[in-house]
């Protein structure tokens, strides 16, 4: 909880000065030569605390299609898959 409060305080301070790490990176990418190496390194160190990385999410989804969109082979496979479930 104390860490979150510290991060929020630092983030608020950076925003009030108009330069978050992401803004510094964007400025450097845009060719802004006024940003020093020390400022860039500080932004790089602070970035994970201010701008969390996006995480990937594994998705297991079944795509449902209308029967009218299925081929004859797909319909036959679907029909046959129901037969084996009834036999067990």
Contact map, one row per residue, 1 for C-alpha under 8 A:
1111100000000000000000000000000000000000000000000000000000000000000000000000000000000000
1111110000000000000000000000000000000000000000000000000000000000000000000000000000000000
1111111000000000000000000000000000000000000000000000000000000000000000000000000000000000
1111111100000000000000000000000000000000000000000000000000000000000000000000000000000000
1111111110000000000000000000000000000000000000000000000000000000000000000000000000000000
0111111111000000000000000000000000000000000000000000000000000000000000000000000000000000
0011111111100000000000000000000000000000000000001100000000000000000000000000000000000000
0001111111110000000000000000000000000000000000000000000000000000000000000000000000000000
0000111111111000000000000000000000000000000000000000000000000000000000000000000000000000
0000011111111100000000000000000000000000000000000000000000000000000000000000000000000000
0000001111111110000100000000000000000000000000000100000000000000000000000000000000000000
0000000111111111000000000000000000000000000000000000000000000000000000000000000000000000
0000000011111111100000000000000000000000000000000000000000000000000000000000000000000000
0000000001111111111100000000000000000000000000000000000000000000000000000000000000000000
0000000000111111111100000000000000000000000000000000000000000000000000000000000000000000
0000000000011111111000000000000000000000000000000000000000000000000000000000000000000000
0000000000001111111000000000000000000000000000000000000000000000000000000000000000000000
0000000000000111111100000000000000000000000000000000000000000000000000000000000000000000
0000000000000111111111110000000000000000000000000000000000000000000000000000000000000000
0000000000100110011111110000000000000000001000000000000000000000000000000000000000000000
0000000000000000001111111000000000000000001101100110000000000000000000000000000000000000
0000000000000000001111111100000000000000001000100010000000000000000000000000000000000000
0000000000000000001111111110000000000000000000000000000000000000000000000000000000000000
0000000000000000001111111111000000100001001000000000000000000000000000000000000000000000
0000000000000000000011111111100000000001001000000000000000000000000000000000000000000000
0000000000000000000001111111110000000000000000000000000000000000000000000000000000000000
0000000000000000000000111111111100000000000000000000000000000000000000000000000000000000
0000000000000000000000011111111110100000000000000000000000000000000000000000000000000000
0000000000000000000000001111111100000000000000000000000000000000000000000000000000000000
0000000000000000000000000111111100000000000000000000000000000000000000000000000000000000
0000000000000000000000000011111110000000000000000000000000000000000000000000000000000000
0000000000000000000000000011111111100000000000000000000000000000000000000000000000000000
0000000000000000000000000001001111110000000000000000000000000000000000000000000000000000
0000000000000000000000000000000111110000000000000000000000000000000000000000000000000000
0000000000000000000000010001000111111011000000000000000000000000000000000000000000000000
0000000000000000000000000000000011111111000000000000000000000000000000000000000000000000
0000000000000000000000000000000000111111100000000000000000000000000000000000000000000000
0000000000000000000000000000000000011111110000000000000000000000000000000000000000000000
0000000000000000000000000000000000111111111000000000000000000000000000000000000000000000
0000000000000000000000011000000000111111111100000000000000000000000000000000000000000000
0000000000000000000000000000000000001111111110000000000000000000000000000000000000000000
0000000000000000000000000000000000000111111111000000000000000000000000000000000000000000
0000000000000000000111011000000000000011111111100000000000000000000000000000000000000000
0000000000000000000010000000000000000001111111110000000000000000000000000000000000000000
0000000000000000000000000000000000000000111111110000000000000000000000000000000000000000
0000000000000000000010000000000000000000011111111100000000000000000000000000000000000000
0000000000000000000011000000000000000000001111111111000000000000000000000000000000000000
0000000000000000000000000000000000000000000111111111100000000000000000000000000000000000
0000001000000000000000000000000000000000000001111111000000000000000000000000000000000000
0000001000100000000010000000000000000000000001111111000000000000000000000000000000000000
0000000000000000000011000000000000000000000000111111100000000000000000000000000000000000
0000000000000000000000000000000000000000000000111111110000000000000000000000000000000000
0000000000000000000000000000000000000000000000010011111000000000000000000000000000000000
0000000000000000000000000000000000000000000000000001111100000000000000000000000000000000
0000000000000000000000000000000000000000000000000000111110000000000000000000000000000000
0000000000000000000000000000000000000000000000000000011111000000000000000000000000000000
0000000000000000000000000000000000000000000000000000001111100000000000000000000000000000
0000000000000000000000000000000000000000000000000000000111110000000000000000000000000000
0000000000000000000000000000000000000000000000000000000011111000000000000000000000000000
0000000000000000000000000000000000000000000000000000000001111100000000000000000000000000
0000000000000000000000000000000000000000000000000000000000111110000000000000000000000000
0000000000000000000000000000000000000000000000000000000000011111000000000000000000000000
0000000000000000000000000000000000000000000000000000000000001111100000000000000000000000
0000000000000000000000000000000000000000000000000000000000000111110000000000000000000000
0000000000000000000000000000000000000000000000000000000000000011111011000000000000000000
0000000000000000000000000000000000000000000000000000000000000001111111000000000000000000
0000000000000000000000000000000000000000000000000000000000000000111111000010000000000000
0000000000000000000000000000000000000000000000000000000000000000011111000000000000000000
0000000000000000000000000000000000000000000000000000000000000000111111100000000000000000
0000000000000000000000000000000000000000000000000000000000000000111111110110000000000000
0000000000000000000000000000000000000000000000000000000000000000000011111110000000000000
0000000000000000000000000000000000000000000000000000000000000000000001111111000000000000
0000000000000000000000000000000000000000000000000000000000000000000000111111100000000000
0000000000000000000000000000000000000000000000000000000000000000000001111111110000000000
0000000000000000000000000000000000000000000000000000000000000000001001111111111000000000
0000000000000000000000000000000000000000000000000000000000000000000000011111111100000000
0000000000000000000000000000000000000000000000000000000000000000000000001111111110000000
0000000000000000000000000000000000000000000000000000000000000000000000000111111111000000
0000000000000000000000000000000000000000000000000000000000000000000000000011111111100000
0000000000000000000000000000000000000000000000000000000000000000000000000001111111110000
0000000000000000000000000000000000000000000000000000000000000000000000000000111111111000
0000000000000000000000000000000000000000000000000000000000000000000000000000011111111100
0000000000000000000000000000000000000000000000000000000000000000000000000000001111111110
0000000000000000000000000000000000000000000000000000000000000000000000000000000111111111
0000000000000000000000000000000000000000000000000000000000000000000000000000000011111111
0000000000000000000000000000000000000000000000000000000000000000000000000000000001111111
0000000000000000000000000000000000000000000000000000000000000000000000000000000000111111
0000000000000000000000000000000000000000000000000000000000000000000000000000000000011111
